[in-house]
Amino acid sequence: MTTYGIVLFPTAEELDFVGPFEVFATSAGLRDGADTALLVAERGDPVRCTNGMRVLPDHTFDDHPPLDVLLVPGGSGARETEPHNARMTDWLADRAARADWVVGVCTGAFLLHAAGPARGRRVATHWQYEEALAARGDVTVVSDARYVVDGRLLTSQGVSAGIDSALWLVGHLHGRDHARSVRRALQYEPAPPYLADEPLAR
């Protein structure tokens, strides 16, 4: 059984956690409910995310079950506010030390750097913030990979890259065929991507 815990905080980027949550929940369903995906926040109140979505966490820092996978999304909260929230960084450091995998999506890498798990590691983050993260020191930012695995730390570039990294993780945990089944169930086949410069049909 794998328990996936996704941490929430004000102004977390929605797709950073909703995309991986969909991957983890679909994976759990295909495994007949053997796994669990849940949302954890400092408090039990609804969390207002970057684009206005309000999300109710399943658990707080004080009452969640043991987490095998800990995922931190990005958003302005991950870059600007939560790195200075000692309750958040202390909790992340403690839970990351107990988890099998620690996952950062987009600028979630900033919060993982502040809490410790990303220090001294190779990481990916959103392209707009690569220089800012590198400037914090004690981290190697990789700019040419959609996601990066360094030990048991998995980080990905912005927003939709979190889906790719989550698929990699369920494939690593439960096999590539399983990950392909999850991808098919989600109808996630981004090839080719949307072509913004494609001329209109006449």
Disulfide bonds with the S-S distance in Angstrom:
none
